[in-house]
Amino acid sequence: MNPKERMDKAMHSQVPDRVPVMCQLSMGHYFLNSGIDPIEIWFTSNGFAEALLKLRERYEFDGILINLPGRDKNFENNIQRIEKSSSEIKVMWKNGNFTIIPNNDNPHYYSSDGKRYFPSFDQLDPGKLFYVEPWDITEVNYPYKWGFEKEERSFNDYFPEDHADTIKIIKEKGKNNFSVHSEIFSPWSQFLELLNYENALMAIMDDAGKVKACLESLTKGAISLAKLHAAENVDAILISSAFAGAGLISRDHYIQFVLPYEKKIIEEVQKEYNIPIYTHTCGSIGDRLDLMIATGTNGIDTLDPPPIGTVELAEAKKILSGKTFIKGNIDPVNILLKGSKETVKKDVIERLHIGKPNGGYILSSACSVAPNTPAENIEMLSETAEEYGRY
C-alpha cells in the first residue's frame, strides 16, 4: 500500500496495511528545519510547497496538510526593503506597514504604528462578509481585500487566481503517492480572527443575532473555498475550528455558534464532491465529541490528551469508532518537544495499542508540532509505526 492508499483506508474507518502517520507542523518548524529561506516559505507558493515536500519526505509522513493559501506571484513589487537580524526578518512595505518573520514563530503583519488591525463588532455588516483568511500576507482587514489589492472582490470571483497554486504544485510533484489535504477556516474561527478573540467572545453576549448573521455569511465563503480545493482533487479537507473547545466556549455556545455552520459546510461540499472532511479543534473537547459528530464530520483531529486537553484516547475510541476516523493524541509539548526518543517511542506504542484495532486511526501529534521539537523525535513516529503499527 502506498501512503495515499493507507491514508484513504484510515479516513474511511477501514483497516490499512499499517497505521498511517501524518502531523501538522508549525510554521516555525518549517523555518528551522527545511533549509529554505523563511521569506520564500511565507511569501511564495513554491517555497512553501518545497518545505512541505522536504519535511514530509524526511519524516516519512503519509500525508501533507497545505495550510497556507497560494501567494501573489508579484508580492515583491510591494517591498520597500528587507532588514535581517539574528532573531527575525523585517519586511518593510511601500505602504508604510511591515511584516515581522521570527526565526521560529508565525509571521505577523503590522500597521506603521506597530499595531495589528482588527475592526470593531459595531463596524461589521454581515452582508459584506464572505471569507476571512488569517494567513493572507496582509492578514485580516475589513471590508476584506486580498494582500495589496486596492478593491474589494465580488463574491462570485472572490478568491485570487493564485489561491490554489500550492495545491497544484504539491499534486503535480507528489504524483498521487501520498495524501494531500487542504485547510479552510470554520466560520467561528474566521469570526474570532476577524475581531480578535476577546472582542469576538464579548460579541456573542452582546448581540447573538448579529453574530449568527455574520457566521451565515462566512459559511458561504467557506463552502466556496472548500469546493475550490475539492475541484483541485485534494484527498481531504480540514476544517480548522481551533477555538471551539471548552477552554473558550461552552457546549451551549458550541451548539449555537459552531455546529450548524460546520454541518452546512460539510453537507454542501459533499453534495458535489465525494471527499473526506474532518475537523481540527484544540484543547478541551472531551465534553463535546458527540456534538462534533453531529456536524457530520468524517474525522476528528488533535484529541489533546491531559494535561494539555481532556481526551483519553481509549474513551474517544469507544465514542468515535465506526462514526469518524481519529487523528492525533500524542502530546506535542511534554512528549514530542520535551521528551527523549525513548519517551516518544514508549508513548507512540501506547497510542498504537489503543488506536490501531479495527482501523480508522491516524498517528499524529495532538496539535501542531512545536518549532523547536527535535527532528529525531518526529522521526520516531513513522519508525515506531512501521514496527508496531502493522495489521
Secondary structure, DSSP 8 states (H G I E B T S, - for coil): --HHHHHHHHHTT---SB--B---B-HHHHHHHS-S-HHHHHH-HHHHHHHHHHHHHHHT-SEEEE-S----TTGGGGEEEEEE-SSEEEEEETTS-EEEEETTS--EEE-TTS------TTT--GGG-S---TTSTT---SS---TT-SS---GGG-S-TTTTHHHHHHHHHHTTSSEEEEEEE-HHHHHHHHH-HHHHHHHHHH-HHHHHHHHHHHHHHHHHHHHHHHHTT-SEEEEE-TT-STTT--HHHHHHHTHHHHHHHHHHHHHH----EEEEE-S--TT-HHHHHHTT-SEEEE---TTTSS--HHHHHHHHTTTSEEEE-B-IIIIIITS-HHHHHHHHHHHHHHH-TTS-EEB-BSS-B-TT--HHHHHHHHHHHHHH-B-
